C-alpha cells in the first residue's frame, strides 16, 4: 500500500527565489504566494491521483479472483485433452487429470499462503528473490516474462488457426496472425485485473459454449455414424505402440492445463482482502477437475483415437466453424490477460516511485499502451519467426511451468510456511510437498526431453513450417 503523507509546507527552489528578486520587493510577496499556491495545487492533484490509483488497484474480491484465474487457466487448450486421453487411454487419462488437478490446487493454496504471510510480494519474481536472492530474482524475472510473452504468442497462432478455419484459409496465415495480434493488444488495454474480470465473464461463457458444442456435435456425429457409438475406437488403456515422448507430451498437455499459479501473486496483489483467496482457489480447482476430466473422457468416447487437437476440429466442417466462432472471445481474452500481467510487472517496476504506475494520468496511459504494444509485437514476431514455435512453447512450459506450478511452491512451503516441530500434520504436509517437488522435477526432465524429441522428429519428417509463411496452420 502506498503511504500518502500529509501536505507539507511548500518551499521555493533557488530558481524561483531568483525570479522573485527580479520582480522587485513590491510584488515579491504576492508572486511568492502565487507560486506556493500553484505548487501546492500540483501536490494535491498528485496526491489525489495516488489515492485514486491505490483504490483502483485494490478492488479485486475472491469472486473476481476466481474469474481472472479461470481466464488464465481455462482456454482453448482444454480441448487438447481428448487427444491426450487418446494417447494415454481412459483409465490413465482420468487418473492423471484428477490427481494433477488436486496437486495443482494444493500448490496454488501454498502460493496464497505465502502472499498472505508476506504482503510485499507483488509478483512471482519477488518470491524468487526471497528464495534465492538477487540471482533468483533475475532468473525468475526472465522465466516470468518469457513464459507470459510466449503464451500470448501461442494465442496469436491459435487465433490465426481459428480465422483460417472460419474462412477456409481465405487469406495468408500472416494476415490472420496480424489481426490476432491487434485484437490481443486492444483487449490488453484495461490495466487492472478487476476490469479484466468483467471480460472474464464473457470468456467463461465462451469456453463453456465451445466445449458444449464440441461435445454435443461429436456425440451426435458418432451416434449417426455406421455402427453408432459402439463402433467408436476408444480404449481404456494406452494406445498401442505409444512411445515415451508421445506419452509424456500427452501427460504434459494435461498437467499444463492446470498451470495457473504463475499469475497468482500478481492477481492477489490487487485483492482488497487477500485472506479470502482459498475460496477462489478451491472453486477454480474443483471446476477445472470436473471440466477437464469430463471434456477429455466424453469427446474421446465419442470420437475415439482419431480425435484431433483441439478437439473442436473433430466436430465436422460446419460445427467446428460454429465452435470456433463461439470460442473467439476465449482465444483473445485468455491471451490478453497474459499481456496484462507481463505489462503490469514491467510498467510497475519502471515507474515504481511515480504516480505513472497507476495508469490514471496522460503519461501513465501513454507508457502503459506503449508497453502493451511492445509485448504484443514481440509475441507476434516470436510466433511467426520460429517455424517450430509450438514445440518450443512446450519446452518453455516444461522448464518454467513445472517450477511455477509444482516445485517452487513446494520449496516455499519448507522455507516460509512450515512452523514448529515435525508434528504428524507437518509430516503429512511435508510428504505432500515432497511429492509436488518430485512431480515438478519429472515434468522438467521428461517434458523437456519429449519436446526436444518432437522438434527432431518434425525436422526428420520435413513437417517444420517456414517463418512468416502463408500455409494453413491446421
Secondary structure by P-SEA (a helix, b strand, c coil): cccccccccccccaaaaaaaaaacccaaaaaaaaaaaaaaaaaaaaaaaaaaaaaaaccccaaaaaaaaaaacccccccaaaaaaaaacaaaaaaaaaaaaaaaaaaaaaaaaaaaaccccccaaaaaaacccaaaaaaaaaaaaaaaaaaaaaaaaaaaaaaaaaacccccaaaaaaaaaaaaaaaaccccaaaaaaaaaaaaaaaaaaaaaaaaaaaaaaaacccccccccccccccccccaaaaaaaaaaaaaccccccaaaaaaaaccccccaaaaaaaaaaaaaaaaaaaaaaaaaaccccccccccccccaaaaaaaaaaacccaaaaaaaaaaaaaaaaaaaacccccccccccaaaaaaaaaaaaaaaaaaaaaaccccaaaaaaaaaaaacccccccaaaaaaaacccccccccaaaaaaaaaaaaaaaaaaaaaaaaaaaaaaaaaaaaaaccccccccccccc
